[in-house]
Amino acid sequence: MNRILYMVVRNLFRAPVWLYRIWKLGLPGDTHTYEQRYDYIRHVVKSVNKTGRVDVEVYGIENLPSENGFILFPNHQGLFDVLALMDVCPKPLGVVVKKEASKLILVKQVIKALNGFSIDRQDIRASMDIIIKMTENVKNGKNYVIFPEGTRSREGNKLLAFKGGTFKSAVNAKCPIVPVALIDCFKPFDENSSRKLKVQVCFLKPLYAGDYEKLKTIQIAEMVHDRIQEEINQKMG
């Protein structure tokens, strides 16, 4: 059975409640703190992953910056990526996704609840506005995750080139850049099976402003890309 269908069937009675509560968390008048909203959504994610028979292993959790105001830069393997990241990341995250993904049910509600963004990469002006907003939010202590490949890799654990422009918010905010290696995250939704699976999330040592201040964004992109690919290669032997 397709795993998405398997997840839906196993959570058939809980899903409407989850969707309603997450929708309410994204309303302008909601009184929950940002941390409370993230904790609830993370609880839902963990339940979904467990019932979907996907075990998320985490490495390098100690590499997450001690203070908020950082950006995660993982490789992109598919729709399960965000579920894996939120499952293991204890610090609140806003998600940046492409415009097409933001129209999916639940994704749309989560983006609103966590002050995330959707990017239309064909609209340069709108993308610049989001970079400016992200920069200010990160300076104010918000954390984000953005996928620098721009689109998912179709070659499993082999990365596509990273886009330098995705690092502009981090450079402007002078915040920590945290490379994240996602391993086998394409399998849960790409394989037509509901068998038990294991995926891995590896938080690598962050780059701080002093590490990249003299580099161009394309050089930062190449450095982060190579570190992630090297970590994947090592983990896979």
Secondary structure, 3 states (H helix, E strand, C coil): CCHHHHHHHHCCCCHHHHHHHHHHHCCCCCCCCHHHHHHHHHHHHHHHHHHCCEEEEEECHHHCCCCCCCEEEECCCCCHHHHHHHHHCCCCCEEEEECCHHHCCCHHHHHHHCCCEEECCCCHHHHHHHHHHHHHHHHCCCCEEECCCCCCCCCCCCCCCCCHHHHHHHHHHCCCEEEEEEECCCHHHHCCCCCCEEEEEEECCCECHHHHCCCCHHHHHHHHHHHHHHHHHHHCC
